[in-house]
Amino acid sequence: MDETVFSDEYLRENFIRLNNVKFGRDVKIFSFVNAYGCEIGDGSKVGAFVEIQKGVKIGRNCKISSHSFLCEGVTVEDNVFIGHGVMFTNDKFPRATLPDGTPQTDADWAVIPTTVKRGASIGSGAAIVAGITIGENAMVGAGAVVTKDVPDNTIVAGVPSRIIRKF
């Protein structure tokens, strides 16, 4: 498999930081991206000011729009659209410290996985709470806060999101 290769000059000029990223073919990365320990599939595009953390898997032909945050535990299948400023979470009860006041470490919590199925679209500004699945071809409205699974071929919107219609 031929993989996408970015020159050091391109990375420097565009303020792109990549560390241990597995790329498919024809991946496009725009300026100010921070990605590490993740996979990005063939033909996918990652907009400016995006962070993709370790363990994230992005499928083929996806579009990740600017200012989005994909945290550890997120899986994005093929042909998914993620709008501008979409935020994923991976912990339902985050804390900075333990009850005794000492800082938490990686050993003090577990990643809660989230999956975005093939062909789904997530509107700009949506927040996706940890542990849910967004179904195949589902659509999440802009600004929605998704707290429950979204069935296949369903549109959700609102805070918290609710089903608008099925198609």
N, CA, C and O atoms as a DFTB+ gen file, in Angstrom:
668 C
 N C O
     1  1       0.843      -1.182       0.000
     2  2       0.000       0.000       0.000
     3  2       0.884       1.240       0.000
     4  3       1.752       1.385       0.860
     5  1       0.670       2.124      -0.950
     6  2       1.366       3.410      -0.955
     7  2       0.740       4.290       0.110
     8  3      -0.483       4.391       0.201
     9  1       1.566       4.915       0.902
    10  2       1.046       5.780       1.953
    11  2       1.347       7.234       1.637
    12  3       2.288       7.545       0.907
    13  1       0.539       8.114       2.192
    14  2       0.762       9.539       2.064
    15  2       2.054       9.908       2.781
    16  3       2.319       9.422       3.881
    17  1       2.853      10.764       2.161
    18  2       4.100      11.231       2.765
    19  2       4.094      12.753       2.736
    20  3       3.822      13.362       1.701
    21  1       4.393      13.362       3.875
    22  2       4.477      14.812       3.968
    23  2       5.928      15.185       4.183
    24  3       6.602      14.606       5.036
    25  1       6.414      16.145       3.418
    26  2       7.799      16.575       3.584
    27  2       7.943      17.351       4.889
    28  3       6.985      17.950       5.376
    29  1       9.147      17.333       5.448
    30  2       9.416      18.099       6.665
    31  2       9.139      19.581       6.443
    32  3       8.635      20.269       7.331
    33  1       9.475      20.066       5.242
    34  2       9.234      21.474       4.915
    35  2       7.738      21.793       4.946
    36  3       7.334      22.808       5.514
    37  1       6.920      20.940       4.343
    38  2       5.465      21.141       4.340
    39  2       4.933      21.171       5.775
    40  3       4.130      22.036       6.126
    41  1       5.381      20.229       6.596
    42  2       4.923      20.162       7.982
    43  2       5.299      21.430       8.742
    44  3       4.474      21.987       9.465
    45  1       6.558      21.896       8.580
    46  2       7.011      23.120       9.265
    47  2       6.238      24.344       8.791
    48  3       5.743      25.124       9.605
    49  1       6.134      24.512       7.479
    50  2       5.475      25.699       6.925
    51  2       4.002      25.780       7.309
    52  3       3.445      26.875       7.398
    53  1       3.373      24.642       7.535
    54  2       1.942      24.614       7.843
    55  2       1.648      24.332       9.312
    56  3       0.499      24.107       9.694
    57  1       2.702      24.347      10.136
    58  2       2.546      24.157      11.575
    59  2       1.773      22.878      11.885
    60  3       0.841      22.879      12.690
    61  1       2.170      21.807      11.243
    62  2       1.541      20.509      11.420
    63  2       2.457      19.638      12.268
    64  3       3.651      19.519      11.995
    65  1       1.879      19.030      13.300
    66  2       2.652      18.144      14.154
    67  2       2.051      16.744      14.067
    68  3       0.915      16.509      14.479
    69  1       2.835      15.829      13.525
    70  2       2.398      14.448      13.369
    71  2       3.397      13.550      14.067
    72  3       4.604      13.696      13.877
    73  1       2.908      12.629      14.869
    74  2       3.787      11.714      15.578
    75  2       3.140      10.326      15.565
    76  3       2.066      10.118      16.129
    77  1       3.818       9.392      14.912
    78  2       3.359       8.005      14.878
    79  2       1.944       7.879      14.307
    80  3       1.089       7.213      14.891
    81  1       1.707       8.524      13.163
    82  2       0.410       8.479      12.499
    83  2       0.511       7.550      11.294
    84  3       1.437       7.660      10.491
    85  1      -0.447       6.636      11.173
    86  2      -0.496       5.741      10.029
    87  2      -1.471       6.323       9.007
    88  3      -2.661       6.487       9.276
    89  1      -0.929       6.632       7.826
    90  2      -1.726       7.246       6.766
    91  2      -2.023       6.265       5.654
    92  3      -1.184       5.437       5.299
    93  1      -3.237       6.363       5.100
    94  2      -3.554       5.689       3.858
    95  2      -3.077       6.554       2.704
    96  3      -2.318       7.502       2.908
    97  1      -3.515       6.237       1.503
    98  2      -3.148       7.007       0.305
    99  2      -3.984       8.277       0.204
   100  3      -5.135       8.331       0.638
   101  1      -3.363       9.297      -0.386
   102  2      -4.052      10.541      -0.752
   103  2      -4.749      11.238       0.421
   104  3      -5.819      11.822       0.245
   105  1      -4.165      11.183       1.586
   106  2      -4.690      11.900       2.743
   107  2      -4.271      13.362       2.627
   108  3      -3.139      13.652       2.240
   109  1      -5.164      14.276       2.956
   110  2      -4.875      15.711       2.945
   111  2      -4.940      16.224       4.379
   112  3      -5.908      15.989       5.103
   113  1      -3.873      16.936       4.769
   114  2      -3.790      17.525       6.109
   115  2      -3.559      19.020       5.934
   116  3      -2.637      19.433       5.231
   117  1      -4.398      19.832       6.575
   118  2      -4.261      21.269       6.475
   119  2      -3.494      21.823       7.675
   120  3      -3.059      21.052       8.531
   121  1      -3.323      23.120       7.752
   122  2      -2.457      23.769       8.739
   123  2      -2.915      23.578      10.185
   124  3      -4.097      23.379      10.468
   125  1      -1.939      23.646      11.081
   126  2      -2.156      23.653      12.521
   127  2      -2.862      22.385      13.027
   128  3      -3.728      22.462      13.898
   129  1      -2.498      21.247      12.491
   130  2      -3.055      19.968      12.926
   131  2      -2.079      19.295      13.888
   132  3      -0.867      19.313      13.674
   133  1      -2.620      18.707      14.940
   134  2      -1.840      17.916      15.880
   135  2      -2.453      16.518      15.895
   136  3      -3.596      16.341      16.317
   137  1      -1.697      15.532      15.438
   138  2      -2.187      14.154      15.398
   139  2      -1.085      13.226      15.872
   140  3       0.078      13.383      15.500
   141  1      -1.459      12.258      16.695
   142  2      -0.447      11.332      17.204
   143  2      -1.082       9.985      17.530
   144  3      -2.186       9.907      18.070
   145  1      -0.345       8.922      17.184
   146  2      -0.759       7.565      17.518
   147  2      -2.095       7.146      16.957
   148  3      -2.794       6.330      17.558
   149  1      -2.467       7.699      15.799
   150  2      -3.778       7.432      15.211
   151  2      -3.635       6.877      13.795
   152  3      -2.527       6.756      13.272
   153  1      -4.777       6.539      13.183
   154  2      -4.809       6.066      11.804
   155  2      -5.789       6.914      11.010
   156  3      -6.883       7.225      11.479
   157  1      -5.378       7.287       9.788
   158  2      -6.235       8.075       8.905
   159  2      -6.278       7.365       7.567
   160  3      -5.243       7.176       6.928
   161  1      -7.478       6.967       7.135
   162  2      -7.651       6.139       5.948
   163  2      -7.534       6.882       4.630
   164  3      -7.531       8.112       4.584
   165  1      -7.437       6.098       3.553
   166  2      -7.278       6.605       2.188
   167  2      -8.276       7.714       1.874
   168  3      -9.461       7.609       2.190
   169  1      -7.779       8.776       1.247
   170  2      -8.633       9.832       0.719
   171  2      -9.275      10.738       1.746
   172  3     -10.085      11.590       1.378
   173  1      -8.951      10.591       3.011
   174  2      -9.563      11.434       4.035
   175  2      -8.887      12.795       4.098
   176  3      -7.717      12.943       3.744
   177  1      -9.650      13.789       4.560
   178  2      -9.171      15.163       4.664
   179  2      -9.346      15.643       6.093
   180  3     -10.398      15.449       6.704
   181  1      -8.294      16.277       6.624
   182  2      -8.315      16.797       7.989
   183  2      -8.085      18.302       7.910
   184  3      -7.039      18.754       7.446
   185  1      -9.061      19.067       8.363
   186  2      -8.991      20.519       8.291
   187  2      -8.048      21.128       9.310
   188  3      -7.466      20.429      10.139
   189  1      -7.907      22.433       9.234
   190  2      -7.007      23.190      10.107
   191  2      -7.474      23.153      11.560
   192  3      -8.665      23.029      11.844
   193  1      -6.518      23.262      12.462
   194  2      -6.766      23.353      13.904
   195  2      -7.512      22.128      14.459
   196  3      -8.367      22.263      15.334
   197  1      -7.189      20.959      13.953
   198  2      -7.799      19.708      14.423
   199  2      -6.787      18.961      15.288
   200  3      -5.591      18.960      14.996
   201  1      -7.274      18.328      16.353
   202  2      -6.436      17.411      17.130
   203  2      -7.040      16.024      17.048
   204  3      -8.242      15.832      17.230
   205  1      -6.161      15.050      16.766
   206  2      -6.562      13.644      16.711
   207  2      -5.623      12.883      17.635
   208  3      -4.419      12.819      17.388
   209  1      -6.171      12.308      18.696
   210  2      -5.347      11.682      19.724
   211  2      -5.057      10.211      19.435
   212  3      -5.572       9.625      18.483
   213  1      -4.213       9.641      20.294
   214  2      -3.777       8.254      20.127
   215  2      -4.968       7.302      20.128
   216  3      -5.951       7.485      20.846
   217  1      -4.832       6.270      19.284
   218  2      -5.840       5.231      19.215
   219  2      -7.048       5.556      18.364
   220  3      -7.872       4.675      18.119
   221  1      -7.184       6.800      17.902
   222  2      -8.311       7.157      17.042
   223  2      -8.117       6.499      15.682
   224  3      -7.010       6.470      15.145
   225  1      -9.206       5.972      15.135
   226  2      -9.180       5.379      13.795
   227  2     -10.186       6.101      12.928
   228  3     -11.378       6.147      13.233
   229  1      -9.678       6.673      11.827
   230  2     -10.523       7.370      10.858
   231  2     -10.499       6.554       9.578
   232  3      -9.431       6.207       9.074
   233  1     -11.672       6.250       9.057
   234  2     -11.783       5.424       7.862
   235  2     -11.442       6.165       6.586
   236  3     -10.845       7.242       6.610
   237  1     -11.833       5.570       5.474
   238  2     -11.571       6.124       4.139
   239  2     -12.575       7.218       3.789
   240  3     -13.737       7.190       4.194
   241  1     -12.072       8.184       3.014
   242  2     -12.915       9.226       2.413
   243  2     -13.746       9.994       3.436
   244  3     -14.910      10.311       3.189
   245  1     -13.150      10.284       4.567
   246  2     -13.807      11.084       5.604
   247  2     -13.379      12.538       5.469
   248  3     -12.318      12.839       4.920
   249  1     -14.204      13.420       5.968
   250  2     -13.842      14.834       6.033
   251  2     -13.995      15.277       7.478
   252  3     -15.091      15.259       8.040
   253  1     -12.873      15.675       8.070
   254  2     -12.854      16.189       9.434
   255  2     -12.623      17.694       9.308
   256  3     -11.522      18.128       8.969
   257  1     -13.654      18.484       9.579
   258  2     -13.570      19.933       9.382
   259  2     -12.778      20.604      10.494
   260  3     -12.508      20.002      11.533
   261  1     -12.413      21.847      10.263
   262  2     -11.531      22.592      11.159
   263  2     -12.050      22.672      12.594
   264  3     -13.251      22.597      12.852
   265  1     -11.108      22.826      13.506
   266  2     -11.354      23.065      14.929
   267  2     -12.038      21.900      15.649
   268  3     -12.602      22.100      16.725
   269  1     -12.003      20.707      15.090
   270  2     -12.616      19.549      15.734
   271  2     -11.606      18.829      16.615
   272  3     -10.396      18.932      16.416
   273  1     -12.133      18.091      17.600
   274  2     -11.308      17.368      18.558
   275  2     -11.781      15.927      18.628
   276  3     -12.911      15.647      19.029
   277  1     -10.889      15.006      18.227
   278  2     -11.184      13.578      18.270
   279  2     -10.267      12.952      19.307
   280  3      -9.071      12.780      19.069
   281  1     -10.833      12.612      20.458
   282  2     -10.023      12.109      21.566
   283  2      -9.865      10.598      21.503
   284  3     -10.559       9.907      20.757
   285  1      -8.942      10.114      22.298
   286  2      -8.690       8.689      22.405
   287  2     -10.005       7.940      22.602
   288  3     -10.856       8.363      23.383
   289  1     -10.165       6.826      21.888
   290  2     -11.364       6.012      22.016
   291  2     -12.375       6.202      20.905
   292  3     -13.372       5.481      20.853
   293  1     -12.141       7.161      20.007
   294  2     -13.088       7.436      18.918
   295  2     -12.716       6.618      17.685
   296  3     -11.554       6.564      17.283
   297  1     -13.735       5.980      17.091
   298  2     -13.584       5.289      15.815
   299  2     -14.555       5.915      14.832
   300  3     -15.749       6.026      15.107
   301  1     -14.035       6.322      13.683
   302  2     -14.830       6.939      12.624
   303  2     -14.723       6.019      11.414
   304  3     -13.634       5.829      10.872
   305  1     -15.850       5.447      10.990
   306  2     -15.830       4.540       9.846
   307  2     -15.757       5.331       8.538
   308  3     -15.623       6.555       8.567
   309  1     -15.843       4.657       7.406
   310  2     -15.689       5.263       6.079
   311  2     -16.803       6.271       5.762
   312  3     -17.929       6.158       6.247
   313  1     -16.442       7.265       4.926
   314  2     -17.387       8.217       4.327
   315  2     -18.134       9.074       5.345
   316  3     -19.291       9.433       5.126
   317  1     -17.488       9.395       6.437
   318  2     -18.105      10.194       7.499
   319  2     -17.724      11.657       7.330
   320  3     -16.586      11.979       6.987
   321  1     -18.688      12.540       7.574
   322  2     -18.466      13.987       7.592
   323  2     -18.542      14.458       9.038
   324  3     -19.514      14.175       9.739
   325  1     -17.515      15.178       9.480
   326  2     -17.504      15.799      10.808
   327  2     -17.343      17.296      10.591
   328  3     -16.324      17.753      10.074
   329  1     -18.360      18.054      10.991
   330  2     -18.375      19.496      10.771
   331  2     -17.368      20.244      11.636
   332  3     -16.623      19.646      12.413
   333  1     -17.364      21.557      11.484
   334  2     -16.437      22.428      12.203
   335  2     -16.713      22.401      13.707
   336  3     -17.863      22.455      14.141
   337  1     -15.646      22.318      14.485
   338  2     -15.759      22.453      15.930
   339  2     -16.517      21.336      16.627
   340  3     -17.116      21.565      17.678
   341  1     -16.506      20.148      16.074
   342  2     -17.153      19.012      16.743
   343  2     -16.226      18.501      17.844
   344  3     -15.025      18.338      17.630
   345  1     -16.795      18.251      19.020
   346  2     -16.022      17.802      20.170
   347  2     -16.512      16.437      20.626
   348  3     -17.704      16.233      20.858
   349  1     -15.574      15.508      20.752
   350  2     -15.867      14.189      21.298
   351  2     -15.322      14.145      22.721
   352  3     -14.351      14.832      23.041
   353  1     -15.954      13.328      23.581
   354  2     -15.440      13.101      24.925
   355  2     -15.179      11.604      25.101
   356  3     -15.691      10.788      24.335
   357  1     -14.392      11.251      26.098
   358  2     -14.115       9.835      26.336
   359  2     -14.216       9.447      27.818
   360  3     -13.730       8.391      28.225
   361  1     -14.843      10.300      28.604
   362  2     -14.990      10.054      30.039
   363  2     -16.287      10.732      30.483
   364  3     -16.447      11.938      30.295
   365  1     -17.209       9.974      31.066
   366  2     -18.493      10.553      31.476
   367  2     -18.426      11.331      32.782
   368  3     -19.277      12.182      33.042
   369  1     -17.422      11.047      33.605
   370  2     -17.292      11.720      34.900
   371  2     -15.847      12.176      35.100
   372  3     -15.161      11.659      35.982
   373  1     -15.371      13.132      34.301
   374  2     -13.958      13.529      34.382
   375  2     -13.647      14.289      35.676
   376  3     -14.443      15.084      36.176
   377  1     -12.470      14.008      36.180
   378  2     -11.958      14.698      37.362
   379  2     -10.476      14.963      37.158
   380  3      -9.780      14.182      36.509
   381  1     -10.004      16.053      37.708
   382  2      -8.577      16.370      37.649
   383  2      -7.809      15.650      38.745
   384  3      -6.636      15.314      38.582
   385  1      -8.494      15.414      39.877
   386  2      -7.811      14.821      41.031
   387  2      -8.612      13.657      41.607
   388  3      -9.793      13.475      41.309
   389  1      -7.937      12.888      42.430
   390  2      -8.574      11.832      43.217
   391  2      -9.220      12.473      44.452
   392  3      -8.938      13.634      44.746
   393  1     -10.076      11.750      45.179
   394  2     -10.715      12.346      46.373
   395  2      -9.730      12.927      47.391
   396  3     -10.073      13.856      48.122
   397  1      -8.503      12.382      47.442
   398  2      -7.515      12.910      48.392
   399  2      -6.778      14.147      47.874
   400  3      -5.894      14.676      48.547
   401  1      -7.153      14.610      46.657
   402  2      -6.545      15.818      46.096
   403  2      -5.326      15.584      45.225
   404  3      -4.822      16.531      44.621
   405  1      -4.834      14.351      45.139
   406  2      -3.686      14.073      44.273
   407  2      -4.142      13.998      42.816
   408  3      -5.256      13.557      42.531
   409  1      -3.286      14.427      41.905
   410  2      -3.668      14.410      40.487
   411  2      -3.973      12.998      39.980
   412  3      -3.306      12.033      40.354
   413  1      -4.995      12.896      39.122
   414  2      -5.281      11.615      38.490
   415  2      -4.191      11.285      37.479
   416  3      -3.545      12.174      36.925
   417  1      -4.003       9.998      37.254
   418  2      -3.096       9.519      36.218
   419  2      -3.900       8.651      35.260
   420  3      -5.088       8.413      35.475
   421  1      -3.249       8.181      34.202
   422  2      -3.927       7.300      33.243
   423  2      -4.492       6.053      33.917
   424  3      -5.487       5.497      33.452
   425  1      -3.873       5.614      34.995
   426  2      -4.329       4.411      35.701
   427  2      -5.632       4.632      36.467
   428  3      -6.257       3.664      36.901
   429  1      -6.054       5.889      36.640
   430  2      -7.223       6.197      37.458
   431  2      -8.535       6.300      36.682
   432  3      -9.576       6.613      37.261
   433  1      -8.492       6.040      35.390
   434  2      -9.725       6.094      34.603
   435  2      -9.578       5.219      33.368
   436  3      -8.472       4.842      32.983
   437  1     -10.701       4.907      32.760
   438  2     -10.702       4.083      31.548
   439  2     -11.386       4.833      30.424
   440  3     -12.396       5.503      30.638
   441  1     -10.837       4.720      29.228
   442  2     -11.425       5.339      28.035
   443  2     -12.757       4.669      27.727
   444  3     -12.857       3.442      27.738
   445  1     -13.770       5.468      27.455
   446  2     -15.071       4.956      27.045
   447  2     -15.176       5.160      25.526
   448  3     -15.216       6.301      25.064
   449  1     -15.221       4.074      24.749
   450  2     -15.190       4.198      23.291
   451  2     -16.471       4.770      22.690
   452  3     -17.565       4.582      23.221
   453  1     -16.305       5.468      21.575
   454  2     -17.398       6.036      20.793
   455  2     -17.174       5.651      19.335
   456  3     -16.042       5.652      18.850
   457  1     -18.268       5.319      18.636
   458  2     -18.162       4.914      17.236
   459  2     -19.093       5.749      16.375
   460  3     -20.257       5.961      16.715
   461  1     -18.556       6.225      15.242
   462  2     -19.355       6.907      14.232
   463  2     -19.366       5.986      13.021
   464  3     -18.333       5.750      12.395
   465  1     -20.549       5.468      12.699
   466  2     -20.677       4.467      11.642
   467  2     -20.625       5.087      10.245
   468  3     -20.786       6.295      10.066
   469  1     -20.400       4.232       9.286
   470  2     -20.246       4.556       7.871
   471  2     -21.331       5.522       7.368
   472  3     -22.526       5.317       7.579
   473  1     -20.861       6.585       6.694
   474  2     -21.765       7.514       6.025
   475  2     -22.462       8.521       6.915
   476  3     -23.276       9.303       6.423
   477  1     -22.176       8.531       8.203
   478  2     -22.822       9.478       9.109
   479  2     -22.289      10.892       8.888
   480  3     -21.190      11.078       8.367
   481  1     -23.083      11.886       9.292
   482  2     -22.689      13.293       9.230
   483  2     -22.985      13.948      10.566
   484  3     -24.064      13.780      11.133
   485  1     -21.994      14.707      11.066
   486  2     -22.140      15.402      12.341
   487  2     -21.985      16.898      12.074
   488  3     -20.953      17.339      11.568
   489  1     -23.016      17.678      12.417
   490  2     -23.015      19.106      12.155
   491  2     -22.066      19.884      13.040
   492  3     -21.660      19.419      14.105
   493  1     -21.721      21.068      12.586
   494  2     -20.788      21.941      13.298
   495  2     -21.223      22.199      14.726
   496  3     -22.407      22.372      15.014
   497  1     -20.236      22.221      15.618
   498  2     -20.484      22.573      17.002
   499  2     -21.144      21.492      17.840
   500  3     -21.485      21.743      18.995
   501  1     -21.333      20.308      17.299
   502  2     -21.943      19.227      18.079
   503  2     -20.964      18.721      19.137
   504  3     -19.747      18.757      18.951
   505  1     -21.520      18.255      20.238
   506  2     -20.732      17.613      21.297
   507  2     -21.222      16.173      21.406
   508  3     -22.420      15.916      21.519
   509  1     -20.272      15.239      21.371
   510  2     -20.600      13.820      21.383
   511  2     -20.107      13.231      22.699
   512  3     -18.901      13.138      22.926
   513  1     -21.033      12.835      23.563
   514  2     -20.688      12.294      24.871
   515  2     -20.151      10.877      24.705
   516  3     -20.597      10.137      23.828
   517  1     -19.212      10.509      25.535
   518  2     -18.533       9.211      25.468
   519  2     -19.507       8.046      25.514
   520  3     -20.553       8.105      26.160
   521  1     -19.127       6.973      24.799
   522  2     -19.822       5.711      24.909
   523  2     -21.010       5.511      24.005
   524  3     -21.756       4.546      24.174
   525  1     -21.205       6.390      23.055
   526  2     -22.359       6.240      22.174
   527  2     -21.923       5.762      20.788
   528  3     -20.743       5.792      20.438
   529  1     -22.913       5.320      20.015
   530  2     -22.710       4.963      18.621
   531  2     -23.630       5.829      17.784
   532  3     -24.827       5.925      18.053
   533  1     -23.061       6.458      16.765
   534  2     -23.854       7.194      15.786
   535  2     -23.983       6.260      14.594
   536  3     -22.978       5.872      13.999
   537  1     -25.208       5.897      14.241
   538  2     -25.486       4.861      13.258
   539  2     -25.147       5.222      11.822
   540  3     -24.843       6.371      11.501
   541  1     -25.207       4.195      10.958
   542  2     -24.924       4.374       9.535
   543  2     -25.850       5.423       8.936
   544  3     -27.060       5.415       9.164
   545  1     -25.250       6.327       8.163
   546  2     -25.962       7.382       7.439
   547  2     -26.770       8.314       8.338
   548  3     -27.563       9.108       7.833
   549  1     -26.590       8.238       9.646
   550  2     -27.294       9.133      10.570
   551  2     -26.785      10.554      10.391
   552  3     -25.683      10.775       9.889
   553  1     -27.601      11.513      10.807
   554  2     -27.216      12.925      10.748
   555  2     -27.455      13.553      12.117
   556  3     -28.514      13.387      12.724
   557  1     -26.431      14.286      12.591
   558  2     -26.506      14.999      13.857
   559  2     -26.534      16.485      13.526
   560  3     -25.636      16.990      12.852
   561  1     -27.564      17.187      13.998
   562  2     -27.702      18.606      13.709
   563  2     -26.626      19.453      14.363
   564  3     -26.048      19.073      15.381
   565  1     -26.368      20.602      13.766
   566  2     -25.384      21.539      14.296
   567  2     -25.744      21.917      15.725
   568  3     -26.904      22.192      16.033
   569  1     -24.735      21.929      16.597
   570  2     -24.916      22.337      17.985
   571  2     -25.563      21.304      18.885
   572  3     -25.773      21.574      20.068
   573  1     -25.881      20.140      18.370
   574  2     -26.518      19.101      19.185
   575  2     -25.567      18.587      20.259
   576  3     -24.348      18.599      20.088
   577  1     -26.141      18.143      21.354
   578  2     -25.387      17.443      22.379
   579  2     -25.923      16.012      22.389
   580  3     -27.038      15.754      22.841
   581  1     -25.106      15.091      21.882
   582  2     -25.542      13.706      21.699
   583  2     -25.174      12.905      22.941
   584  3     -23.997      12.708      23.243
   585  1     -26.208      12.444      23.664
   586  2     -26.015      11.731      24.921
   587  2     -26.455      10.270      24.836
   588  3     -26.215       9.493      25.760
   589  1     -27.102       9.896      23.724
   590  2     -27.596       8.527      23.542
   591  2     -27.262       8.066      22.128
   592  3     -27.005       8.884      21.244
   593  1     -27.267       6.750      21.920
   594  2     -27.032       6.205      20.589
   595  2     -28.002       6.812      19.577
   596  3     -29.155       7.105      19.893
   597  1     -27.503       6.994      18.350
   598  2     -28.314       7.491      17.245
   599  2     -28.517       6.319      16.282
   600  3     -27.539       5.788      15.755
   601  1     -29.751       5.911      16.045
   602  2     -29.982       4.780      15.151
   603  2     -29.559       5.073      13.711
   604  3     -29.421       6.233      13.323
   605  1     -29.353       4.018      12.923
   606  2     -29.063       4.163      11.494
   607  2     -30.159       5.004      10.838
   608  3     -31.320       4.954      11.243
   609  1     -29.771       5.781       9.816
   610  2     -30.722       6.515       8.975
   611  2     -31.697       7.379       9.779
   612  3     -32.899       7.395       9.514
   613  1     -31.153       8.093      10.761
   614  2     -31.960       8.933      11.642
   615  2     -31.309      10.304      11.763
   616  3     -30.084      10.420      11.773
   617  1     -32.135      11.335      11.855
   618  2     -31.657      12.694      12.099
   619  2     -31.977      13.045      13.546
   620  3     -33.110      12.883      13.999
   621  1     -30.947      13.538      14.280
   622  2     -31.150      14.029      15.636
   623  2     -30.680      15.480      15.712
   624  3     -29.797      15.904      14.967
   625  1     -31.292      16.231      16.630
   626  2     -30.885      17.621      16.848
   627  2     -31.316      18.023      18.248
   628  3     -32.150      17.361      18.866
   629  1     -30.742      19.112      18.743
   630  2     -31.152      19.670      20.023
   631  2     -30.205      19.377      21.160
   632  3     -29.190      18.697      21.006
   633  1     -30.582      19.928      22.339
   634  2     -29.794      19.786      23.553
   635  2     -30.733      19.349      24.673
   636  3     -31.535      20.165      25.128
   637  1     -30.675      18.113      25.136
   638  2     -29.953      17.005      24.508
   639  2     -30.612      16.637      23.187
   640  3     -31.767      16.984      22.937
   641  1     -29.865      15.931      22.345
   642  2     -30.408      15.609      21.030
   643  2     -31.588      14.650      21.151
   644  3     -31.663      13.830      22.065
   645  1     -32.502      14.784      20.200
   646  2     -33.655      13.887      20.125
   647  2     -33.906      13.599      18.652
   648  3     -33.453      14.337      17.777
   649  1     -34.627      12.527      18.391
   650  2     -34.901      12.135      17.010
   651  2     -35.863      13.136      16.377
   652  3     -36.926      13.440      16.919
   653  1     -35.451      13.640      15.207
   654  2     -36.282      14.555      14.424
   655  2     -37.078      13.758      13.406
   656  3     -38.283      13.952      13.247
   657  1     -36.382      12.851      12.717
   658  2     -37.081      11.938      11.784
   659  2     -36.145      10.833      11.360
   660  3     -34.931      10.900      11.551
   661  1     -36.750       9.811      10.779
   662  2     -35.993       8.701      10.202
   663  2     -36.146       8.774       8.696
   664  3     -37.133       9.313       8.195
   665  1     -35.178       8.235       7.973
   666  2     -35.277       8.240       6.506
   667  2     -34.819       6.932       5.933
   668  3     -34.832       6.752       4.716
